[in-house]
């Protein structure tokens, strides 16, 4: 509902709001606006032709074949229709003119707005020179996942470049499908950047037990091809790994190129203030948003499904409140990963930790909760096959509590 400005005067809600990006964050924005009583013109733009769908299952249930694509939509067609949107799917935004308050779409149409939310997400990073090479895949969209799933059904020799969550999950699914899997990473230990060397080492051992070959500390220099199809990869040391298919899982880059020349500040994403406001009537939410996290001590950008939904709701509330009443976005980030029979959950931020301790369980049992600290304060918690116990440590993360005792790792 309308809030009040800096001098206490009433602030009316914008009469036209445009949301560019029709995934979890964008959907969360428009739903939050309608639930908050917004009755004005509301436009939702999506580059993909699909209704908003869930992305985590792309590397999990969809890739295994347990789900088909009809289970992915976040809302049914009737629920989307009830939001009374000007829905523009299958056409990307290509330019923003903040002076005119206007977004230009790929089909040449223009959308005017009083408030704009950028929720365009991120695109998978690709290795240079791989465009047009058959058998080289990324895993970001529904089409990506379906194409990769078809590849796996042939039981190929698969090289996975990168050993983050997506690469590790894909390795587990590929082994289950009968593929011969080699995971290549420039890191010394898979997943060490996210979970630390001890937990990363434990997960690497699990993958090896399931038949995954891991080549660590080995940057990929080139994807090899013959007759237009990949034959493997060459590493920086000159050695090669043969493959029938290659999955590139080296992270994502925020989709901001359409904002060039708009005057909106872009670095590692759309640079917002703590309330997710980027200036000139523009807000941002989801994977594309960069903001100063009150507890992180600096600017962050988070590529997690839960964050996208929470951030979208926060933007909706702040738009309705008005700039003078907007509040900082201060979440406890959450991400999960399924690998073989392991369920991994992470609360908070673990990458910048300078100390890790086991609070419950142990590495040998592959059932544990680890706490992460920065400067003596809890900054994150990671659990393996202990979901209820792991949730219990969320409050310590939220409070930045003093680091308790435990088994150091």
N, C-alpha and C positions, 0 to 999 in steps of 0.2 A: 504494500500500500504506500501512498505518497508519504515521504518523510519531510525533514526540514533542512534547509540550507545552513551555511555557516553562520548566518545572522538570525537564524530562527524562523525565517520566512518559509511558508509551505512550499514544497517542491512537487510539482505535478509529474506523473509518470509520462514517459515519452508516448506519443500517439502511434508511432511506427517503430517497431523493433525488428531488426534483421539478424538472424543467426546463420553464420556461414560455417558449415560443417555438420553433417547429419549422422554422427556416430553417438557414442554414449554421452559425451559432454554436451553436444548440441541438443540432443533429446532432453537431457536433464534440465537445460536452460529453459526450453519452451514449456516443459511440464511444470517447472517451478514457477514460471511467470503466471501460467493459468491458475495454478493452485493458490498463488498469492493474490488472485483477484484481478489480474490484468485482462482487460477486455479489448485492448486496442489491436491494430493490425500487426500480425506476427508472421514473419516469413522465415522459412527454414530451407537452406540451400545445401545440397549434397552433390559432390562430384560423382559418387557411385549411384547407379540406378536403383539400388536396393533400399528398402525401408531400413531404418537404423537397426544394426545387428550387433551381437556380442562378439568381441574378437578373441578373448582368451580360449574359447573352445576350438579355435582354428588350429592350434598346435596340440590340442588334447582330444576331445571327443569327436570332432569332425575328422581330424586326421586319422584317427584309429578306425573310423567307419561306424562307431557306435551311434553317432548322430548323422543326420543328413541336413542339408542347408535349410530346410523348412523349420528347423528347431532353433535357428540362430536369431530371428528377429526379436528385438527387445520389447516390442509392443505389436499387437495385431493391427491390421488395417483399420478396424473399427475404432480402436483406441486412438490411433493417429488422427482419424477423421474427426473424432470428438474434440480434438484440440483446436479445431477451426484455424488451420494453418494455410498460408499461401505456400504450398510445398513445391519446391523446385529440385527434383532429383535428376541425376544423370547429366548435370551441367556444372562445371567448375567455375568458381570465381576467378577472374583473371586480373582484375585491377580494382583499386580502391582510391576514390577521390574524397578526401576528408573535407576539402573546401566546399564541395557540392553535397557532401553526405550521401554518396552514391557508390554502389558496388556494380561493377560490370561483369557479366557472366560470359562464358565461352560462346554462347549462342547469340551474343550481341545485345541481349536485353540488359536493362539497368534497373536496379532496385534502390529506391531512396529510403532513408532511415532517419530517425532521431537518435536512436541508440543502436550500436552494432556490437555483436559478440563474435569474435574470431575463435572458432573451434575446429580449425582445419586439420588438427592432429599432426602426425608425422609420417614420413615415407621411409621405407626400408632403404638402408644404405646398400649400394651395389659396388662390386669390385670394378675398377676401370677396365674397359675393353671387353666386357661380357655381354653387351647389348646384342641381341640377335643370336646368341649361341644356344642351341637347343640343349636341354638337360640342366641348365643353370637356373636355379630357383631362389626366390625370396619368400618370406612367409609373413604377409601383412594384411592382405585382403582375402575375401572369400574366393575370388578367382585364383589367387596364389595357392591357397590351401587345396583347392580341388585339383589343380594341375599337379601339385606335388604328391597328393594322394594317389593320383593315377600313376605317377612315376613309381611310387613305392610298390604298387601291386605287381610290378615286374621283378621284384626282388633284386634291385641293382646293387652294384658296388657304389656306395654313397660316401662322399666326402662332405662333412659339415665344417664350414669355415666359421669359427667363432664358438665359444663355449659359455655363453650366457644362458639365461633361462630358456629362451626360445630354442637355441641350438641343443641344449641338454634334453629338453622335452622331446624335440624332434628325433634325437638319437634313440631315446627310449621307445618311441612309437615305431621307428624304422626297424629296430631290432625285433620288435614284436611281429612286424610284417615280414621278417625274413631277409631283410637287407644286410649286406656286409658293410659295416659302418666304421669310418675313420673320422674322428673329431680332431681338427687341427686348430690350434689357438696360439696366439703370440704370447699369451700369459703363461707363467711358469706352472700354474695350477688352474684347472677349469673352475669357474665360478668363484675364484679367490677374490676378485674385485668386489663381488657382492656379499660374500659370506666370510671372507677371511681364508687364509691358507689351510687351517685345520679342518673346517667344515667342507671347504672346497676339495681338499684331499680325500675326505671320506666319501664324498659324492663321486669323485673320479674313480675310486676303488669299486664302488657299486657298478658304475658303467663298465669297467673292465670285467667284472664278474659276469656281466651280461653279454660279453663278447665285443664291446666297443674298443677299438684301438684308439689310443689317445696320443697325439703328437703335440707336445707342449713346447712353449718357447720357440715356436717356428712360424714366423710370419709368412703368409702366402704372397708370392711375388706375381704369379700369373695363373690364370685359368687356361689350361691347354685345350685345344680343339682340333678336330680333323673332320673335313667334310661338313662343316657347320655345326657339329655336335661336340660337346665336351668329352675329353678323354682323361681328364684328371687335373691336377694342380702342380705347379712348380713352387717349391719353397725357396726362401731367400738363400739358404745354403746350397742351392743347386739341385737338391734331391727332388724327386717327383713322387706323387701318390696317384696311382691309376684310379679312375672312377668312370662309371656310366652316368652318374648324376652328381651335381654339386648343389648344396644348399648354403646360401650365404646368410649368416646370422650375425652380422657385425654391428648391430644397433640401428638406430633410426635418426633421421634429421627432421627438425620441425618444418612443416610445410608453410613457408612464409614468403616464397618468391613472388607471389601475387601482390604482396604489400610494397614492393619496390616503388619508390617515388611517392608513397602516400604520406610521408612524414611521421608514420608510426615507427618508434624505435624498435629495431630488431637486432638481437644478438643471437644467443642460443635460445631462440624462441621470441615471442612477442614480449617485450620487457614492460611489465606492469608494476604498479605500486602494490603495497601489501593487501589492498582491497581488490586486486585484479583489474584495476582501471589503467588503461594505457594512454589516456588522453584523447582529446578531440572527439568525445562521445563514443570511444571504442573500448571494449572490454575483451578479455580473453579467458578461455577455459580449456582444460584438458591438456593433452600432450604438447600443445603448441605454446602454452603459457609459461612464462618465466617470471617469478616474483620473489621478493625478499621474505623468506619464511621466518616468522618471529623467533623460532627456536633453533633454526639451523645456523644462524649467524651469517647468512649470506643469501645470495640469489640461487634459487633452485628451479629445476624443471623436472616434472615427474611423469613417467610414462606407464602409469598403472591404471587399470580399469576402475578401481575403487576411487582413486583420486579424481578421475574424469567426472564421475557421477557427482561426487561431493562438491567439486569445484563449480560444476554447472549450476547446482542449486545455490551455491554461495553467490555467484554472479547474478542470478535471478533476484535473490533477496536484496542485493546491493543496488541493482538498477531500480527496484521499486522503492527502496529507502531513500534514494537520492545521494549524490556525492557527499554531502555533509554528514549523513548518517550511516554511510557504508562502514563495514567493520572488516578488520584484517582476516584473511583466510589462514587459519592456523591448525592444519590437520595433523593427525598421526598417520603417515602413509602406511598402506597395507598392500602386500602382494603375496600370492601363493603360487606354488608350482607342484605339479604331480610328475614324479619320475619313478617308473616301475611301481614298487609297493610303498614308496616314500611320499608322504605329504609334507611339503615344506611351506612354512608360513613365516613372513617377516613383517614386523611392525617397526615403524620409525626408519631411521637412517643408519645403515651399517657400514657404508663405504668409507666414511671418514673416521671410523673408530680407531683409537690408539690402544685399546685394551679389550680383550674378550675373555669371558669366564663362563663356564658351564654352571648353570643354576640348578638344573635337575637332569637326571639321566646321565648318559655318557656316550662318547663317540663309538666305543666298541659295540654297544647295543644298537646303535643307529636309532636311538630314541632319546631325545634330549631337548632342553631349552638352553640357548646361549644368550647371554646379555652382552651388549656392546656399549662401550663408554668412550666419551671424548672429554678430556680435561676433568676426569673424575666424576662425570655425570652420565647417567644412562641415556643413550641416544637411540638404541635399537634393541630388538629382541628377535631371535630366530628360533623356530621350533621345527623339529623333525619327528613326525608321528606322535606328537603330543599336543593336539589342537586345543583342548580345553585348558591345559596348563599354560600353553603359550599365550592364550588370551588373557590369562590372569596377570601377565607382566605388562600389558598395554598401559596400565595406569602409571607404572614406573617410567615408561617412555614419555607419556604425556606430561608428567610432572618434572621431567629431567632430574629424577631423583639421584641422590648420592649413590655411587656405585657400590652395591653390596658385596660381601665376600663370596667366594666360590672357587671352583677349580679353574685356575688360569690355563688357557690354551694358546 
